[in-house]
Amino acid sequence: MLKSGEEKGHFQVTGHSAGSLCFELNLKSQPHPEPASWIDDPDAFVKVIEIHDWMTGTNGRLHLSRSYELTAVLMEDWFASSLGYSFATLHLSDGALVPTVNLETELGELPSSGQTVQARLSVLRVGTSSLKLGMAVLRDEKVLLQTRQVVVFVRHQDDGLASVPIPGPLAERLKRVQVSAEALP
């Protein structure tokens, strides 16, 4: 069941899946989000992305739903290129899924079609079966969009989904690139 509500520019959606997982989306819009403390993480995965027409709405700016798709693609690219652990391996060999259970987004100006942006991803926290990631989209060092996202490693069980530990080799790689505690709020 989905519920939504608005409060002082804050939008929240909460839901429950058949596997008893919950997810939460928090969206806050402001002219220029204050850069998060982890933005300059030297271990961040960085990817340059060109905004294409198919990614934009009728106003020519990146559509909000495409920004969430962008974070998913960024995470998949990061797994494969930086961690050497593709989603295919994770899903097919390990039988694990990584749904988002919490997503907080600070939204400033969305980029326009034809613009080039820099997407950055940092590991904020590594748990036993979950990860907290920080992702940001910047243009000319100005933060356009930043998110904090929690994903949980799960497997299908007879009665739904159950959390499972992050696969050992992957957990070790993640801990090596985790942002230092001093850089976190």
Secondary structure, 3 states (H helix, E strand, C coil): CCEEEEECCEEEEEEECCCCCEEEEEEEECCCCCCCCCCCCCCCEEEEEECCHHHECCCCEECHHHHHHHHHHHHHHHHHHCCCCCHHHHHHHCCCECCEEEEEEEECCCCECCCEEEEEEEEEEECCCEEEEEEEEEECCEEEEEEEEEEECEEEECCEEEECCCCHHHHHHHHHHECCHHHCC
